[in-house]
Amino acid sequence: MPTAPNDRPDLLPPTPHSPRASRRRALDLSIRLICCLATGASMALTALPALAQETAVKFQLDWRFEGPAALFLVPASKGYYKAEKLAVSVDAGNGSGGTVTRVASGAYDMGFADLAALMEFHANNPTVPNKPVAVMMVYNNTPAAVLALKKSGIGKPSDLSGKKLGAPVFDAGRKAWPIFAKENKVSNVTWTAMDPPLRETMLVRGDIDAITGFSFTSLLNLEARGVKTEDIVVLPYPQFGVKLYGNAIIVGEDFLKKNPEAVKAFLRAFTKGLKDVIADPAAAVATVKERDGIVNAELETRRLKLALDATVLTPDAKAEGFGEVKAPRLALMASQVSDAFATKERVNVAAIWNGGFLPSAAERDIFGAKKK
């Protein structure tokens, strides 16, 4: 005879406390746990594309972590790059020429360099691929200057004729010296080369009569060597007929072609950060000190203010529009650089500048940012 249901306990519905009920509850719990884990993994995988959209940008400065480096460190510190989906790393440099070369090599995607150095590279390396392109003018006026001590008797450009000048061979002012000399009819100058740390020291010792350098760098370096401000003569190139553009943001051709939106985003974030730097230079220098703890905050704040006044917040920059260049002035500079630097080929203006990635004119209106 068939077995009665009551004789088969395994066919009976489980009671709440039976062993079979416990096993079923454990099984249900395991299934729910697996489902949760699967859902979590699915959500994590779904989020990966969003993370992958962040574009990495390797950026090199023209020089060490000094006051002007805040122009690029503030946007990073305040999260402006990140808000534009950029992962930007900023490294110190050792001169504009080196920055141009490293961007061209692909070691860096973008950089900050003297426009004359960029022009020289293009004209001397016409067949090299990935030549950098300038996409935003930051130093509308070159910071190059001649500096001397008052006791030398030098007070104006014509006093430099027959004198001994000194600067590193790659110094922007030294390389552009033929332009300054021609404009001011200076002749019979002899040059002494040295490493950057010795430039101001040799002037103080009297080994040379004058130096070329960035005004906001050499002035403070002379003061650091015990020279009083009133005993220093500064002859800025722009004030003596040399209307060269200064430093610009540059981008490698390959990176520009592959990541045009990232370049636009970088310039937007940079411009936003620049307004903060102008509004509060002291706070901006704090970001520099975070990168280099031995930075003298007071000194670098002064350097930053000098740099802004001499190169960024200038009448020329206001007239032309911050970030932009004017074609006639750029063409004249290209011709002057070709002659003064004795380049292999003439500088091709069309190849070194592309203003198509700039933020709007309204976004680039930085002149209201300075505190009264």
Backbone hydrogen bonds in HBPLUS format (Angstrom, degrees):
<---DONOR---> <-ACCEPTOR-->    atom                        ^
c    i                          cat <-CA-CA->   ^        H-A-AA   ^      H-
h    n   atom  resd res      DA  || num        DHA   H-A  angle D-A-AA Bond
n    s   type  num  typ     dist DA aas  dist angle  dist       angle   num
A0007-ASP N   A0004-ALA O   2.72 MM   3  5.21 149.1  1.81 114.3 125.0     1
A0008-ARG N   A0005-PRO O   2.89 MM   3  5.27 162.8  1.92 113.1 119.0     2
A0011-LEU N   A0008-ARG O   2.90 MM   3  5.64 160.6  1.94 125.0 130.8     3
A0012-LEU N   A0009-PRO O   3.15 MM   3  5.28 152.7  2.22 103.3 111.6     4
A0018-SER N   A0015-THR O   3.09 MM   3  5.23 170.3  2.10 114.6 117.4     5
A0021-ALA N   A0018-SER O   3.12 MM   3  5.24 122.1  2.48  99.2 113.0     6
A0022-SER N   A0018-SER O   3.15 MM   4  6.52 154.2  2.22 150.3 157.4     7
A0023-ARG N   A0019-PRO O   2.98 MM   4  6.31 156.0  2.03 147.5 153.7     8
A0024-ARG N   A0020-ARG O   3.00 MM   4  6.25 155.4  2.06 144.9 151.6     9
A0025-ARG N   A0021-ALA O   2.92 MM   4  6.17 158.9  1.96 148.3 154.0    10
A0026-ALA N   A0022-SER O   3.00 MM   4  6.24 155.9  2.06 147.2 153.6    11
A0027-LEU N   A0023-ARG O   2.94 MM   4  6.18 151.6  2.02 145.2 153.2    12
A0028-ASP N   A0024-ARG O   2.84 MM   4  6.12 162.8  1.87 155.0 159.0    13
A0029-LEU N   A0025-ARG O   2.95 MM   4  6.12 155.2  2.01 144.9 151.9    14
A0030-SER N   A0026-ALA O   2.97 MM   4  6.21 153.2  2.04 143.3 150.3    15
A0031-ILE N   A0027-LEU O   2.96 MM   4  6.26 157.3  2.01 150.7 156.7    16
A0032-ARG N   A0028-ASP O   2.94 MM   4  6.22 160.5  1.98 149.0 154.2    17
A0033-LEU N   A0029-LEU O   2.94 MM   4  6.13 156.0  2.00 147.2 153.9    18
A0034-ILE N   A0030-SER O   2.93 MM   4  6.16 160.4  1.97 150.3 155.1    19
A0035-CYS N   A0031-ILE O   2.96 MM   4  6.20 156.7  2.02 147.9 154.4    20
A0036-CYS N   A0032-ARG O   2.92 MM   4  6.18 155.1  1.98 147.1 153.9    21
A0037-LEU N   A0033-LEU O   2.94 MM   4  6.21 163.3  1.96 152.4 156.6    22
A0038-ALA N   A0034-ILE O   2.89 MM   4  6.08 156.8  1.94 147.1 154.0    23
A0039-THR N   A0035-CYS O   2.82 MM   4  6.06 156.0  1.88 147.2 154.1    24
A0040-GLY N   A0036-CYS O   2.83 MM   4  6.08 160.8  1.86 151.8 157.1    25
A0041-ALA N   A0037-LEU O   2.88 MM   4  6.09 159.5  1.93 148.9 154.5    26
A0042-SER N   A0038-ALA O   2.87 MM   4  6.07 153.5  1.94 144.3 152.1    27
A0043-MET N   A0039-THR O   2.88 MM   4  6.19 155.9  1.94 149.6 155.9    28
A0044-ALA N   A0040-GLY O   2.93 MM   4  6.17 155.4  1.99 148.4 155.2    29
A0045-LEU N   A0041-ALA O   2.90 MM   4  6.14 157.5  1.95 148.8 154.7    30
A0046-THR N   A0042-SER O   2.88 MM   4  6.10 147.8  1.99 143.3 153.0    31
A0047-ALA N   A0043-MET O   3.00 MM   4  6.25 139.2  2.18 140.1 150.5    32
A0047-ALA N   A0044-ALA O   3.14 MM   3  5.09 124.4  2.46  91.2 105.3    33
A0048-LEU N   A0045-LEU O   3.27 MM   3  5.24 140.6  2.43  95.2 105.8    34
A0050-ALA N   A0047-ALA O   3.07 MM   3  5.43 123.0  2.41 107.2 121.0    35
A0051-LEU N   A0047-ALA O   3.25 MM   4  6.65 153.4  2.33 151.3 158.9    36
A0051-LEU N   A0048-LEU O   3.04 MM   3  5.15 115.7  2.47 100.2 115.6    37
A0052-ALA N   A0048-LEU O   2.90 MM   4  6.13 156.2  1.96 156.0 163.7    38
A0053-GLN N   A0049-PRO O   3.14 MM   4  6.33 123.3  2.48 138.8 151.2    39
A0053-GLN N   A0050-ALA O   3.30 MM   3  5.33 146.2  2.42  95.8 105.2    40
A0054-GLU N   A0051-LEU O   3.23 MM   3  5.93 168.2  2.24 118.3 121.8    41
A0055-THR N   A0085-LYS O   2.93 MM  30  6.39 151.2  2.01 154.5 147.0    42
A0087-ALA N   A0055-THR O   2.80 MM  32  5.86 165.6  1.82 138.7 140.8    43
A0057-VAL N   A0087-ALA O   2.92 MM  30  5.99 162.7  1.95 138.6 138.1    44
A0089-SER N   A0057-VAL O   2.99 MM  32  6.39 161.5  2.03 165.6 169.0    45
A0109-ASP N   A0058-LYS O   2.92 MM  51  5.25 137.5  2.10 131.3 144.4    46
A0110-MET N   A0058-LYS O   3.13 MM  52  6.39 166.2  2.15 158.8 159.8    47
A0059-PHE N   A0089-SER O   2.85 MM  30  5.93 163.2  1.88 169.9 175.7    48
A0091-ASP N   A0059-PHE O   2.90 MM  32  6.30 158.6  1.95 157.3 164.1    49
A0060-GLN N   A0110-MET O   3.13 MM  50  6.63 150.6  2.22 133.9 140.2    50
A0112-PHE N   A0060-GLN O   2.99 MM  52  6.47 138.6  2.17 163.1 167.0    51
A0061-LEU N   A0091-ASP O   2.87 MM  30  6.14 169.3  1.88 168.6 171.0    52
A0095-GLY N   A0062-ASP O   2.71 MM  33  5.02 136.3  1.90 141.0 155.8    53
A0093-GLY N   A0063-TRP O   2.95 MM  30  4.30 172.1  1.96 112.6 115.3    54
A0066-GLU N   A0064-ARG O   2.89 MM   2  5.68 121.9  2.23 111.4  94.6    55
A0069-ALA N   A0066-GLU O   2.86 MM   3  5.57 149.5  1.96 126.3 135.7    56
A0070-ALA N   A0067-GLY O   2.99 MM   3  5.87 167.6  2.01 128.1 131.9    57
A0071-LEU N   A0068-PRO O   3.10 MM   3  5.85 162.6  2.13 119.7 123.7    58
A0072-PHE N   A0069-ALA O   3.02 MM   3  5.78 152.4  2.10 119.8 125.8    59
A0073-LEU N   A0069-ALA O   3.10 MM   4  6.32 147.1  2.21 143.3 152.8    60
A0074-VAL N   A0070-ALA O   3.01 MM   4  5.52 166.6  2.03 140.8 142.2    61
A0077-SER N   A0073-LEU O   2.86 MM   4  6.11 164.2  1.89 155.4 160.0    62
A0078-LYS N   A0074-VAL O   2.91 MM   4  6.02 156.8  1.96 159.4 164.2    63
A0080-TYR N   A0075-PRO O   2.80 MM   5  4.94 133.6  2.02 152.1 160.4    64
A0079-GLY N   A0076-ALA O   3.16 MM   3  5.21 159.1  2.20 103.9 110.1    65
A0083-ALA N   A0079-GLY O   2.94 MM   4  6.08 150.7  2.03 143.7 151.5    66
A0084-GLU N   A0081-TYR O   2.91 MM   3  5.19 138.1  2.09 103.1 115.8    67
A0086-LEU N   A0081-TYR O   3.05 MM   5  5.20 146.7  2.16 131.5 136.0    68
A0085-LYS N   A0082-LYS O   2.86 MM   3  4.91 155.8  1.92 112.5 114.4    69
A0099-THR N   A0095-GLY O   3.18 MM   4  6.53 154.1  2.25 149.1 156.8    70
A0100-VAL N   A0096-SER O   2.94 MM   4  6.20 164.4  1.96 158.9 161.7    71
A0101-THR N   A0097-GLY O   3.12 MM   4  6.30 163.3  2.15 146.0 150.5    72
A0102-ARG N   A0098-GLY O   2.97 MM   4  6.13 157.8  2.02 147.9 153.6    73
A0103-VAL N   A0099-THR O   3.01 MM   4  6.20 153.4  2.08 150.6 157.2    74
A0104-ALA N   A0100-VAL O   2.98 MM   4  6.18 157.3  2.04 147.2 154.1    75
A0105-SER N   A0101-THR O   2.93 MM   4  6.16 142.4  2.07 142.1 152.5    76
A0107-ALA N   A0102-ARG O   3.09 MM   5  5.37 122.9  2.43 160.8 167.3    77
A0108-TYR N   A0102-ARG O   3.30 MM   6  5.90 147.6  2.41 127.8 124.8    78
A0106-GLY N   A0103-VAL O   3.13 MM   3  5.18 144.7  2.26  98.7 109.1    79
A0252-GLY N   A0109-ASP O   3.11 MM 143  5.79 165.2  2.13 160.4 160.4    80
A0111-GLY N   A0250-ILE O   2.97 MM 139  5.22 147.8  2.08 140.2 142.4    81
A0250-ILE N   A0111-GLY O   2.83 MM 139  5.22 166.0  1.85 143.6 148.3    82
A0113-ALA N   A0248-ALA O   3.06 MM 135  5.65 162.3  2.09 160.0 160.7    83
A0248-ALA N   A0113-ALA O   2.82 MM 135  5.65 160.2  1.85 153.4 150.8    84
A0117-ALA N   A0114-ASP O   3.04 MM   3  5.34 122.6  2.39 102.8 116.6    85
A0118-LEU N   A0114-ASP O   3.16 MM   4  6.58 149.4  2.26 146.9 155.8    86
A0115-LEU N   A0246-GLY O   2.93 MM 131  5.79 164.9  1.95 135.7 138.9    87
A0119-MET N   A0115-LEU O   2.90 MM   4  6.19 158.6  1.94 150.9 156.5    88
A0120-GLU N   A0116-ALA O   2.91 MM   4  6.13 160.2  1.95 147.9 153.2    89
A0121-PHE N   A0117-ALA O   3.05 MM   4  6.24 157.9  2.10 143.1 148.5    90
A0122-HIS N   A0118-LEU O   3.06 MM   4  6.34 165.9  2.08 153.7 156.7    91
A0123-ALA N   A0119-MET O   2.99 MM   4  6.21 170.6  2.00 157.4 159.6    92
A0124-ASN N   A0120-GLU O   2.95 MM   4  6.03 143.1  2.08 147.3 156.8    93
A0125-ASN N   A0121-PHE O   2.93 MM   4  5.83 123.6  2.25 143.9 156.6    94
A0125-ASN N   A0122-HIS O   3.34 MM   3  5.26 145.0  2.47  95.6 105.3    95
A0345-GLU N   A0123-ALA O   3.18 MM 222  4.94 135.5  2.38 122.5 134.6    96
A0128-VAL N   A0125-ASN O   3.27 MM   3  5.52 160.1  2.31 110.7 116.6    97
A0133-VAL N   A0251-VAL O   2.76 MM 118  5.32 152.1  1.84 144.1 151.4    98
A0251-VAL N   A0133-VAL O   2.84 MM 118  5.32 149.1  1.94 141.6 151.0    99
A0134-ALA N   A0352-ILE O   2.87 MM 218  5.89 167.1  1.89 141.3 143.4   100
A0354-ASN N   A0134-ALA O   2.94 MM 220  6.23 153.5  2.01 172.9 175.6   101
A0135-VAL N   A0249-ILE O   2.89 MM 114  5.89 167.2  1.90 167.6 170.6   102
A0249-ILE N   A0136-MET O   2.86 MM 113  5.25 159.3  1.90 153.9 159.7   103
A0137-MET N   A0323-GLY O   2.99 MM 186  4.35 175.7  1.99 113.6 113.5   104
A0138-VAL N   A0247-ASN O   3.08 MM 109  5.87 151.8  2.16 142.8 151.2   105
A0139-TYR N   A0247-ASN O   2.91 MM 108  4.92 172.8  1.91 147.3 149.8   106
A0246-GLY N   A0139-TYR O   2.80 MM 107  4.73 147.1  1.91 172.1 167.9   107
A0140-ASN N   A0311-THR O   2.84 MM 171  5.60 120.3  2.20 155.8 153.7   108
A0142-THR N   A0244-LEU O   3.06 MM 102  5.67 144.0  2.19 152.8 147.2   109
A0215-SER N   A0143-PRO O   2.83 MM  72  5.74 161.2  1.86 156.3 156.9   110
A0237-TYR N   A0144-ALA O   2.97 MM  93  5.81 173.6  1.97 146.3 147.7   111
A0145-ALA N   A0213-GLY O   2.89 MM  68  5.66 136.3  2.09 147.9 159.5   112
A0213-GLY N   A0145-ALA O   3.07 MM  68  5.66 148.4  2.18 151.6 160.3   113
A0146-VAL N   A0235-LEU O   3.02 MM  89  5.00 161.7  2.06 126.8 130.0   114
A0235-LEU N   A0146-VAL O   2.76 MM  89  5.00 163.0  1.79 160.3 163.7   115
A0147-LEU N   A0211-ILE O   2.84 MM  64  5.35 158.9  1.88 148.5 155.1   116
A0211-ILE N   A0147-LEU O   2.90 MM  64  5.35 157.0  1.96 151.0 158.7   117
A0148-ALA N   A0233-VAL O   2.97 MM  85  5.12 154.8  2.03 141.1 148.5   118
A0233-VAL N   A0148-ALA O   2.77 MM  85  5.12 179.7  1.77 154.8 154.7   119
A0152-SER N   A0149-LEU O   2.90 MM   3  5.61 162.4  1.93 121.8 127.8   120
A0150-LYS N   A0231-ASP O   3.01 MM  81  5.38 166.8  2.03 136.5 140.0   121
A0153-GLY N   A0150-LYS O   2.96 MM   3  5.65 165.4  1.99 121.0 125.7   122
A0159-ASP N   A0156-LYS O   2.97 MM   3  5.62 149.0  2.07 120.6 129.5   123
A0160-LEU N   A0157-PRO O   2.94 MM   3  5.59 166.2  1.95 122.7 127.1   124
A0163-LYS N   A0160-LEU O   3.01 MM   3  5.36 156.0  2.07 139.4 137.1   125
A0162-GLY N   A0187-SER O   3.00 MM  25  6.50 141.5  2.15 149.6 157.4   126
A0190-THR N   A0163-LYS O   3.15 MM  27  6.59 161.2  2.19 152.8 158.7   127
A0209-ASP N   A0164-LYS O   2.73 MM  45  5.30 152.2  1.80 147.7 157.6   128
A0165-LEU N   A0190-THR O   2.80 MM  25  6.13 162.7  1.83 174.1 173.3   129
A0192-THR N   A0165-LEU O   2.81 MM  27  6.24 138.6  1.98 146.6 159.9   130
A0166-GLY N   A0210-ALA O   2.97 MM  44  6.46 141.3  2.12 143.3 155.2   131
A0167-ALA N   A0192-THR O   3.15 MM  25  6.66 149.7  2.25 162.7 171.6   132
A0171-ASP N   A0168-PRO O   3.09 MM   3  5.33 165.7  2.11 113.4 117.9   133
A0175-LYS N   A0171-ASP O   2.98 MM   4  6.23 166.8  2.00 159.0 162.5   134
A0176-ALA N   A0172-ALA O   3.00 MM   4  6.13 147.7  2.11 142.3 151.1   135
A0177-TRP N   A0174-ARG O   3.06 MM   3  4.90 157.2  2.11 100.2 106.6   136
A0179-ILE N   A0176-ALA O   2.96 MM   3  5.56 135.1  2.17 117.3 128.7   137
A0180-PHE N   A0176-ALA O   3.34 MM   4  6.76 156.8  2.40 149.0 155.5   138
A0180-PHE N   A0177-TRP O   2.96 MM   3  5.03 108.8  2.49 101.6 118.5   139
A0181-ALA N   A0177-TRP O   2.72 MM   4  5.91 171.9  1.73 171.7 174.2   140
A0182-LYS N   A0178-PRO O   2.97 MM   4  5.93 157.7  2.02 136.7 142.7   141
A0183-GLU N   A0179-ILE O   3.04 MM   4  6.14 164.0  2.07 146.5 151.2   142
A0184-ASN N   A0180-PHE O   3.00 MM   4  6.11 145.4  2.12 147.2 156.1   143
A0185-LYS N   A0181-ALA O   2.75 MM   4  5.49 103.2  2.34 139.0 153.9   144
A0186-VAL N   A0181-ALA O   2.92 MM   5  4.64 158.5  1.97 130.8 137.4   145
A0185-LYS N   A0182-LYS O   3.47 MM   3  5.09 163.2  2.50  94.9  99.7   146
A0198-LEU N   A0195-ASP O   2.98 MM   3  5.69 151.7  2.06 125.9 134.0   147
A0199-ARG N   A0196-PRO O   3.21 MM   3  5.44 157.5  2.27 111.4 117.8   148
A0202-MET N   A0198-LEU O   2.92 MM   4  5.96 161.2  1.96 157.0 159.6   149
A0203-LEU N   A0199-ARG O   3.30 MM   4  6.62 147.1  2.42 141.1 150.0   150
A0204-VAL N   A0200-GLU O   3.00 MM   4  6.26 161.5  2.03 152.1 156.2   151
A0205-ARG N   A0201-THR O   2.97 MM   4  6.19 152.8  2.04 147.3 155.0   152
A0207-ASP N   A0202-MET O   2.93 MM   5  5.22 138.5  2.11 160.1 162.8   153
A0206-GLY N   A0203-LEU O   3.13 MM   3  5.15 143.3  2.27  97.5 108.3   154
A0217-THR N   A0214-PHE O   2.99 MM   3  5.30 145.3  2.12 108.6 119.4   155
A0218-SER N   A0214-PHE O   2.95 MM   4  6.09 165.8  1.97 177.2 177.6   156
A0219-LEU N   A0215-SER O   3.13 MM   4  5.82 157.4  2.18 140.9 147.8   157
A0221-ASN N   A0217-THR O   3.00 MM   4  6.18 149.3  2.10 145.7 155.5   158
A0222-LEU N   A0218-SER O   2.90 MM   4  6.06 149.1  2.00 147.6 154.2   159
A0223-GLU N   A0219-LEU O   3.10 MM   4  6.42 157.5  2.15 146.1 152.3   160
A0224-ALA N   A0220-LEU O   2.91 MM   4  6.10 149.4  2.01 142.3 150.8   161
A0225-ARG N   A0222-LEU O   2.99 MM   3  5.08 141.0  2.14  98.5 110.4   162
A0227-VAL N   A0222-LEU O   3.22 MM   5  5.70 162.7  2.25 144.1 140.3   163
A0226-GLY N   A0223-GLU O   2.99 MM   3  5.21 152.8  2.06 115.0 114.8   164
A0231-ASP N   A0228-LYS O   2.91 MM   3  5.34 153.0  1.98 112.0 121.0   165
A0232-ILE N   A0229-THR O   3.13 MM   3  5.50 163.7  2.16 118.7 119.7   166
A0239-GLN N   A0236-PRO O   3.13 MM   3  5.52 133.2  2.36 108.7 120.6   167
A0240-PHE N   A0237-TYR O   2.96 MM   3  5.31 158.8  2.00 114.2 121.2   168
A0242-VAL N   A0237-TYR O   3.15 MM   5  5.19 156.6  2.20 145.2 138.3   169
A0256-LEU N   A0252-GLY O   2.96 MM   4  6.15 159.2  2.00 157.0 163.7   170
A0257-LYS N   A0253-GLU O   2.98 MM   4  6.21 154.8  2.04 151.6 157.4   171
A0258-LYS N   A0254-ASP O   3.01 MM   4  6.21 159.2  2.05 152.1 157.9   172
A0259-ASN N   A0255-PHE O   2.78 MM   4  5.66 146.2  1.90 147.3 155.6   173
A0262-ALA N   A0259-ASN O   3.12 MM   3  5.22 122.1  2.47  99.2 113.8   174
A0263-VAL N   A0259-ASN O   3.12 MM   4  6.46 151.9  2.20 153.9 161.4   175
A0264-LYS N   A0260-PRO O   3.10 MM   4  6.43 160.7  2.14 147.3 152.1   176
A0265-ALA N   A0261-GLU O   2.89 MM   4  6.08 155.2  1.95 142.4 149.9   177
A0266-PHE N   A0262-ALA O   2.84 MM   4  6.05 153.6  1.91 145.3 152.2   178
A0267-LEU N   A0263-VAL O   3.07 MM   4  6.33 164.9  2.09 153.6 156.2   179
A0268-ARG N   A0264-LYS O   3.02 MM   4  6.29 150.1  2.11 146.3 154.8   180
A0269-ALA N   A0265-ALA O   2.97 MM   4  6.22 167.6  1.99 154.6 157.3   181
A0270-PHE N   A0266-PHE O   2.81 MM   4  6.00 162.0  1.84 154.6 160.5   182
A0271-THR N   A0267-LEU O   2.99 MM   4  6.03 163.8  2.02 142.0 146.3   183
A0272-LYS N   A0268-ARG O   3.04 MM   4  6.27 157.8  2.09 149.1 155.1   184
A0273-GLY N   A0269-ALA O   2.97 MM   4  6.21 158.0  2.02 149.0 154.9   185
A0274-LEU N   A0270-PHE O   2.80 MM   4  6.06 149.8  1.89 151.1 160.6   186
A0275-LYS N   A0271-THR O   3.27 MM   4  6.54 152.3  2.35 145.4 150.0   187
A0276-ASP N   A0273-GLY O   3.02 MM   3  5.13 120.0  2.39  98.1 113.1   188
A0277-VAL N   A0273-GLY O   2.97 MM   4  6.34 151.5  2.05 149.6 158.4   189
A0278-ILE N   A0274-LEU O   2.91 MM   4  6.19 162.5  1.94 156.6 160.2   190
A0279-ALA N   A0275-LYS O   3.02 MM   4  6.15 154.5  2.08 141.6 148.7   191
A0280-ASP N   A0276-ASP O   3.02 MM   4  6.18 147.1  2.13 146.3 153.7   192
A0284-ALA N   A0280-ASP O   3.08 MM   4  6.34 152.4  2.16 149.0 157.7   193
A0285-VAL N   A0281-PRO O   2.94 MM   4  6.21 149.6  2.03 150.6 157.2   194
A0286-ALA N   A0283-ALA O   3.15 MM   3  5.24 136.5  2.35  96.4 108.5   195
A0287-THR N   A0284-ALA O   3.07 MM   3  5.66 144.4  2.20 111.1 119.5   196
A0288-VAL N   A0285-VAL O   2.94 MM   3  5.00 127.5  2.23  97.2 111.8   197
A0289-LYS N   A0285-VAL O   3.00 MM   4  6.40 156.0  2.05 153.3 159.7   198
A0290-GLU N   A0286-ALA O   3.09 MM   4  6.32 138.2  2.27 136.9 147.5   199
A0291-ARG N   A0288-VAL O   2.99 MM   3  5.25 131.1  2.24 101.5 114.4   200
A0292-ASP N   A0288-VAL O   2.96 MM   4  6.30 144.2  2.09 146.4 157.6   201
A0295-VAL N   A0292-ASP O   3.13 MM   3  5.82 165.8  2.15 125.2 127.8   202
A0300-GLU N   A0296-ASN O   2.90 MM   4  6.10 168.0  1.91 163.7 167.6   203
A0301-THR N   A0297-ALA O   2.89 MM   4  5.95 142.6  2.03 142.8 152.3   204
A0302-ARG N   A0298-GLU O   3.21 MM   4  6.45 155.1  2.27 142.7 148.5   205
A0303-ARG N   A0299-LEU O   2.95 MM   4  6.29 154.5  2.02 145.3 153.2   206
A0304-LEU N   A0300-GLU O   2.88 MM   4  5.99 157.6  1.93 141.2 147.0   207
A0305-LYS N   A0301-THR O   3.03 MM   4  6.26 161.3  2.06 147.0 151.5   208
A0306-LEU N   A0302-ARG O   2.95 MM   4  6.20 160.9  1.99 152.2 157.2   209
A0307-ALA N   A0303-ARG O   2.90 MM   4  6.14 156.1  1.96 149.3 156.1   210
A0308-LEU N   A0304-LEU O   2.91 MM   4  6.18 161.8  1.94 154.6 159.0   211
A0309-ASP N   A0305-LYS O   3.01 MM   4  6.20 167.4  2.03 152.0 155.1   212
A0310-ALA N   A0306-LEU O   2.94 MM   4  6.00 151.7  2.02 145.8 153.6   213
A0311-THR N   A0307-ALA O   2.97 MM   4  5.85 146.0  2.09 148.3 155.0   214
A0312-VAL N   A0308-LEU O   3.00 MM   4  4.83 142.8  2.14 121.5 132.7   215
A0313-LEU N   A0308-LEU O   2.76 MM   5  5.73 170.0  1.77 154.6 158.2   216
A0318-LYS N   A0314-THR O   3.02 MM   4  6.31 157.1  2.08 152.9 159.5   217
A0319-ALA N   A0315-PRO O   2.91 MM   4  6.07 156.2  1.96 147.4 153.9   218
A0320-GLU N   A0316-ASP O   2.92 MM   4  6.05 157.1  1.97 150.5 156.5   219
A0321-GLY N   A0317-ALA O   2.82 MM   4  5.54 137.7  1.99 137.5 148.2   220
A0324-GLU N   A0321-GLY O   3.04 MM   3  5.69 166.0  2.06 143.9 147.5   221
A0330-LEU N   A0326-LYS O   2.91 MM   4  6.07 162.3  1.94 161.4 167.3   222
A0331-ALA N   A0327-ALA O   2.87 MM   4  5.99 159.1  1.92 154.5 159.9   223
A0332-LEU N   A0328-PRO O   2.99 MM   4  6.19 156.7  2.04 146.1 152.3   224
A0333-MET N   A0329-ARG O   2.99 MM   4  6.22 159.5  2.03 147.3 152.7   225
A0334-ALA N   A0330-LEU O   2.95 MM   4  6.18 156.7  2.01 147.4 153.7   226
A0335-SER N   A0331-ALA O   3.06 MM   4  6.32 154.9  2.12 146.1 152.2   227
A0336-GLN N   A0332-LEU O   2.91 MM   4  6.18 158.7  1.96 151.2 157.5   228
A0337-VAL N   A0333-MET O   2.82 MM   4  6.00 163.7  1.85 157.4 161.2   229
A0338-SER N   A0334-ALA O   3.03 MM   4  6.11 158.9  2.07 142.2 148.3   230
A0339-ASP N   A0335-SER O   3.16 MM   4  6.39 154.3  2.23 144.2 150.2   231
A0340-ALA N   A0336-GLN O   2.79 MM   4  5.94 175.6  1.80 159.2 160.4   232
A0341-PHE N   A0337-VAL O   2.84 MM   4  5.52 161.6  1.88 145.8 151.1   233
A0343-THR N   A0338-SER O   3.36 MM   5  5.36 151.1  2.45 134.2 142.4   234
A0342-ALA N   A0339-ASP O   3.31 MM   3  5.13 147.4  2.42  94.7 104.1   235
A0351-ALA N   A0348-ASN O   3.01 MM   3  5.56 145.3  2.13 114.0 123.6   236
A0352-ILE N   A0349-VAL O   3.20 MM   3  5.56 148.0  2.31 108.0 116.6   237
A0364-ARG N   A0360-SER O   3.05 MM   4  6.35 141.0  2.20 145.5 157.0   238
A0364-ARG N   A0361-ALA O   3.17 MM   3  5.02 124.4  2.49  90.2 104.6   239
A0365-ASP N   A0362-ALA O   3.33 MM   3  5.32 163.9  2.35 104.6 106.6   240
A0366-ILE N   A0364-ARG O   2.99 MM   2  5.67 114.9  2.43 113.1  96.0   241
A0369-ALA N   A0366-ILE O   3.07 MM   3  5.51 163.8  2.10 115.5 119.9   242
